[in-house]
Amino acid sequence: MSAVLELRDAALSYGRHHLWRGLDLALGAGELVAVLGPNGSGKTSLLRVVLGLEPLTGGSALVAGRPVRRGAPDVGYVPQQRAFDATSPLRARDLVGLGIDGHRWGTGLPSRRRRARVDELLASVGASAYADVPVGLLSGGEQQRLRIAQALADDPRLLLCDEPLLSLDIPAQRAMGALIDSRRREAGTGVLFVTHEINPVLDMVDRVLYLIDGAFRLGTPDEVMTSRTLSELYRSPVEVVRSGGRLVVLGAHERSVAYDDHHHLAPPALRRTS
Ligand SMILES: Nc1ncnc2c1ncn2[C@@H]1O[C@H](COP(=O)(O)OP(=O)(O)OP(=O)(O)O)[C@@H](O)[C@H]1O
């Protein structure tokens, strides 16, 4: 199985602040890797590297065998959920259309084929009913469906998701998870899924990449989400309790990562919690 994303001995540091080093990850077609970790551990920065927006400070990053680069059509990106301005004149179909030609400065498909492609994408995420509604009037879940459609416009081999479930209610979270899950199963799209909360996606996670404090663990949820592994990572007692198919992590929030202006680990009282 060839990797859609391959990180080899990858490192990212800002000055003396090392987010991660020695990271080897081969993400296979159709595989979903959840990226977890406290605030500031470098989850979004990892996505920025794969998007070609941030250079690695060590090692290499390949997408579908080629070095990462900005605007690569092999990569789709679902950003964090942020509500659109209620007065935005942009309609649902306009937003999805931007995924097709937004980065090509309008020199993409002819208008009939373009319209058909937008309709197809809207249907694929169950958003046809509100294709012509201004995006600012749609619910958070409806808006997020459109962002997924936009991210899939170029038929990417790799989908990067940055907390796509944040601020969605439970039914919308389930619908979003199911959409991403069916996409990667049917089209073999590899998914890197940044999240603070593993439970809504636990059933679909193949592996977990847990980042913290310059260290990381990569493995199946059963390997990584254990009291022992997380206590090692957090360097303090953390308890993982399994209850009703859910994972409850106790004690981790007392030791979230934060750095002072000189990139030293701040004392616990000053640390942000996730
Ligand atoms: N260009 C930059 N220069 C210096 N430091 C940076 C830069 N970009 C990010 N950082 C720092 O790197 C750390 C990791 O940031 P990042 O946004 O990747 O964390 P995160 O794990 O996604 O956090 P959160 O869960 O809060 O979204 C933070 O401490 C941030 O301040």
The ligand as an SDF file (V2000), in Angstrom:
LIG
                    3D

 31 33  0  0  0  0  0  0  0  0999 V2000
    5.1490   31.0830   13.3740 N   0  0  0  0  0  0  0  0  0  0  0  0
    5.3110   30.7560   14.6470 C   0  0  0  0  0  0  0  0  0  0  0  0
    6.3420   31.2370   15.3610 N   0  0  0  0  0  0  0  0  0  0  0  0
    6.5540   30.9020   16.6560 C   0  0  0  0  0  0  0  0  0  0  0  0
    5.7430   30.0500   17.3420 N   0  0  0  0  0  0  0  0  0  0  0  0
    4.6980   29.5280   16.6750 C   0  0  0  0  0  0  0  0  0  0  0  0
    4.4280   29.8500   15.3090 C   0  0  0  0  0  0  0  0  0  0  0  0
    3.3130   29.1550   14.9180 N   0  0  0  0  0  0  0  0  0  0  0  0
    2.9120   28.4510   16.0090 C   0  0  0  0  0  0  0  0  0  0  0  0
    3.7310   28.6720   17.0570 N   0  0  0  0  0  0  0  0  0  0  0  0
    3.6350   28.0690   18.3900 C   0  0  0  0  0  0  0  0  0  0  0  0
    3.6920   26.6750   18.2260 O   0  0  0  0  0  0  0  0  0  0  0  0
    2.8570   26.0430   19.1770 C   0  0  0  0  0  0  0  0  0  0  0  0
    1.9500   25.0610   18.4970 C   0  0  0  0  0  0  0  0  0  0  0  0
    0.8740   25.7370   17.8870 O   0  0  0  0  0  0  0  0  0  0  0  0
   -0.2960   24.9280   17.1930 P   0  0  0  0  0  0  0  0  0  0  0  0
   -1.3130   25.9220   16.7480 O   0  0  0  0  0  0  0  0  0  0  0  0
    0.2490   24.0160   16.1670 O   0  0  0  0  0  0  0  0  0  0  0  0
   -0.8530   24.0670   18.3990 O   0  0  0  0  0  0  0  0  0  0  0  0
   -2.1580   23.1840   18.4950 P   0  0  0  0  0  0  0  0  0  0  0  0
   -1.7350   21.8630   19.0500 O   0  0  0  0  0  0  0  0  0  0  0  0
   -2.8780   23.1400   17.1870 O   0  0  0  0  0  0  0  0  0  0  0  0
   -2.9800   24.0000   19.5810 O   0  0  0  0  0  0  0  0  0  0  0  0
   -4.5520   24.1980   19.8180 P   0  0  0  0  0  0  0  0  0  0  0  0
   -5.0360   22.9050   20.3560 O   0  0  0  0  0  0  0  0  0  0  0  0
   -4.5950   25.2730   20.8480 O   0  0  0  0  0  0  0  0  0  0  0  0
   -5.1810   24.5910   18.5050 O   0  0  0  0  0  0  0  0  0  0  0  0
    2.1460   27.1470   19.9400 C   0  0  0  0  0  0  0  0  0  0  0  0
    2.8390   27.3320   21.1710 O   0  0  0  0  0  0  0  0  0  0  0  0
    2.2950   28.3400   19.0330 C   0  0  0  0  0  0  0  0  0  0  0  0
    2.3270   29.5330   19.7680 O   0  0  0  0  0  0  0  0  0  0  0  0
  1  2  1  0
  2  3  1  0
  2  7  2  0
  3  4  2  0
  4  5  1  0
  5  6  2  0
  6  7  1  0
  6 10  1  0
  7  8  1  0
  8  9  2  0
  9 10  1  0
 10 11  1  0
 11 12  1  0
 11 30  1  0
 12 13  1  0
 13 14  1  0
 13 28  1  0
 14 15  1  0
 15 16  1  0
 16 17  2  0
 16 18  1  0
 16 19  1  0
 19 20  1  0
 20 21  2  0
 20 22  1  0
 20 23  1  0
 23 24  1  0
 24 25  2  0
 24 26  1  0
 24 27  1  0
 28 29  1  0
 28 30  1  0
 30 31  1  0
M  END
$$$$
